[in-house]
Amino acid sequence: MIILISYFQLLIISFLAATILPLSSELVLSTMLLTESFDKYLLLVVASFGNIFGSSVNWYLGKKILIFKDKKWFPVNEKQIAKSEMYFKKYGIWSLLLAWVPIIGDPLTVIAGILKINFFTFLLLVSISKTSRYIFLIFIIFK
């Protein structure tokens, strides 16, 4: 039962780490891998799914968020949104392969939603990005 709860905790942390919350799914995944009490392939699937799902929520929020852009409490002004859109358009949808990168990855997924990037294209690129990062981490630990 404790093992199952641990997998669920990894899922939740991986999901939340894909948002603007300052969490590290890599640290949790690494710790779980190093204990050798968990199946590394199942850990890969759980962490990837949680992180990809979190990014998908970001995409959806981006798609809907501009309805609030004229509100006083809205944390980003139109100039900042336009600048972000300009950079995203300059580097294209391939920039979503950087969705795993701390600090810039999460905003990229929101901007993809704002720009209404096709969800399946988004999902493919973000899945490659997020899963590759975890595969690399597993490779480094078990090298």
N, C-alpha and C positions, 0 to 999 in steps of 0.2 A: 504494500500500500504506500509506503514511504517513497519507493522508487517512482510510482505513478504520480505522486504529488510533486516530486522533483521535476519530472518531465513537464507537468502542467506549469510549474513555476518558471521553467525555461521558456515555455510558450508565451506566458504573460510578459516576462521581462523582454523577450525578443520583440514582441508586439509593441510594448511601450518604448523600447529603444528606437523604434522607427518613427517615433513622434518627436516633438521638440524637447521631451524630457531628457535630462542628462543621465541616461542609464547606459551601461555597457553589457550588452548581451555576450560579447566576446569574452569578457572576464568570467561570467557565469558558465558559459560553455567550456572554456578552458579548464576551469576548476572541476567541472563534472567529468571532463575527459581524463584529467589527471588522476581522479580517484579510481578509475578503471572499474567502476561499479555499474556503468551504463553502457549500452550499445552505442558505439560511435556513429553508426549509420542512422539509427533512430534519433540520436541527438541532432544530427545534420538535418534531418527532415523536420523535426519539431522547431528548431531554431530558425530554419529557412522559412517555414510556413508562417510562424509568428511575425517575423520581420517583413515578409512580403505582404502579409495581411495588413500590418501597420502602415506600410507604404501605400497600399491600396486605399485605406481610409484617408490618408493624406491627399491622394488624388481626388477622391470624392469630395473632401472638404474644399479643396482648391476649386473644384468645379462649381461649388455652391457659394463660396465665401464672398464673392464680389457683390452680393446683394447687400452686404454690410459696409461697403467701402466708404459711404458717405456718413457713417456714424462717427461721432466724436471719439468713442472708445476704441475704434478700429486701430490696431497696432501698426499698420503700414499705410503710408500715404501713396497717392497715385503715382508720384514721381518714382518712388522705390519699386512699385509694381511694374511700371513701364521699363525701368532699367533692368529688372530681373527678366522680364519678357524679352528684351532686346538681347541679353546674353544667351538666353535659352534658344532663341531663334538663330542666333549667330552660330552656335555649336550644334544645334539640331537635337533631334530625339536621341541621338547616340550619346548625348551627355547623361542620359539616364543610366548608362553603364557605370557612372560614378555615384549612383544612389547609395552605395555602401560607405562612401567617404564621410567621416565625421564633419559636422558643421554645415557642409554644403549639400549633402545627400538628401536630407529631409526637406529642405526648401525646394530642391529640384522636383521632388515628387508632388509637392503642392502646386508649383508653377505648371507642371504638366497637366494638372487638373484645371487650373485657370485657363490654360490655352486649349483645353478640351482635346488633348492628345488621345487618339483612339485607345480605349482601355486595354484591348488585347495586345497591341503593340507595346504599351506601357508595361503590362504584366510580363510579357516575354523579356524585355530588356531589364526590368527590375529584378526578375527572378534569376536571370543570368548573373547579374551584379551581386545580389545578396548571397546566393548559394555559392558562387565562386569564392567569395570572401571566407565563408565558413569551411569550404573544402581546403583552402589554403591554410587556414588555422589548424585544421585537423592534420594536414600533411606536416606542418611545422612541428606539432606536438609529437607525432608518432614517427618522425624522421629517423 
